[in-house]
Amino acid sequence: MALRVGYFFNETLQGLRRNGLVAFAAISTAFIALFLVGGALLVSREVNLLIDFTTRDVEVSVFLQKDISPSQQQHIGDLLGHMPEVASVHFESQQEAYQRFKEIFRNQEVLVQNITPDALPASFRVKLKDPQQFAVVAQRLVGQPGIDKIVDQRQILKRLFAVIRVFRIGVLAVAIVMLVSAAALIGNTVRLAVFNRRKEIGIMRLVGATNWHIRLPFLIEGVIEGLLGAGAAVLGLFIMKVAFIDSLRGKVGFLPLVGTPDVLFAVQLVIPLGGLVAAVASLFAMRRFLEV
Amino acid sequence: MISLSRVSKVYKETVVALDDVSVEIGKGEFVFVVGPSGSGKSTLIRLLLKEEEPTRGDIYVAGKHIGKLSPWKVPYLRRNLGTVFQDFKLLSDKTVFENVAFALEVIGKPRNVIHQRVPEILNLVGLGDKLRNYPDELSGGEQQRVSIARAFINRPLILLADEPTGNLDPGTSVDIMKLLDRINRTGTTVLMATHDNAIVDAMRRRVIELDSGKVIRDQARGVYGYGA
């Protein structure tokens, strides 16, 4: 058995060396494809985090007019508090709004310096039991004096998320195209390797080597190419995370960002995907060449 | 050991390579298949190896109906068949030892078996001192000996030789024939396709003559041609 392992290992190594440049092209394409797949996964994850974050506490903001009387404000608060659709109501005063504003824009001091608490409206920040019921709640408040406007926070984000979603689909589409290319290129190196060694293969068949014995070195060669591409993609994802996301982490403290567990989750998918695509491509490439 | 019953092989629906051939070859026989180029000798060997399927008829090799053999069993059929060709089919980047060892490696034989059997068989074919040479450092006759050693290392029941002396001068051919004769005397059935009349006449073995795919002669201790 030791001999067999050595035999397959040797064959594979020789094959990779012989097809250096083509193998490199195949590995690079696999790398790009899998990197994009991993990237798309991380973007998805980030979008989900953002949705969770932004809609966690507030779904509806009821901005109040500046000259609202305390009794009007009280009335609106009571109305909201008694609606069956409402999960919780929080009153944000102008001072609180200012604090939050300072927090959000703490990296843009000029902006903060030019704003006083007076300039920001007070609001009721409402969490709904079911976020879809915004229209019902808004309808009930129409005509109430002292209300400036009612904003569906999810509506604001909707456009943004739509854009991100399209972007994500785009990345996935490119990733799929690249995956198909990678499969074709890996299949091609395998085909080339088979062609280069047709004399050996002919002899192997004559002396009664089984199909799997003939195919395995080529299959391993293809899978190793796929896995090398996946490995590079994993490395790329971690570099991206460290270089971009981690450096962002300090600056946009109020936003949730994907972290190492998310990258690891993507890795868990990218590596088997690389191996699987390569294996299928290799077997497909050999099918035509290695009939008995 | 080999049995063909009413076997025909037609290529592309018009080219008849074998036409209604029925032949029985017993265990331990030495048989020449003779005939001009294109008479169907090579087709016969390809059919026996199951590299091709007959258009009609049944073929039994080593007790198996090879038409009914499932594809995954074909390699095991071929392990019972040694094959020798005119062009030797040696791997130029492997030494003599490695070329013969290759036949054992690829069917998964362990290393100790290989290291024992390869030098043994190379001694038998008279190349015990050339283990580390590469094929292009050898004469044609020596290369064919390597290829015979490779074909015989698994002790096949049948040795198929397609023009094994086709590239060799007469003196060397005689040596190769002596080697094949020795292998035959170990009990291995030998089927040799050739158009080398001198060899056939000298050996006086069974001769099956093909012409345009038909068996036109099957003679127990024959010569190459009637008038020759």
Interface residues (C-beta under 8 A of the other chain):
Chain A: A2 L3 R4 Y7 K199 E200 G202 I203 M204 R205 L206 V207 G208 A209 T210 N211 H213 I214 V292
Chain B: L49 K50 P71 W72 V74 P75 Y76 L77 R78 R79 N80 L81 T83 K89 L91 F102 A103 E105 V106 I107 G108 P110 R111 I114 R150 N154
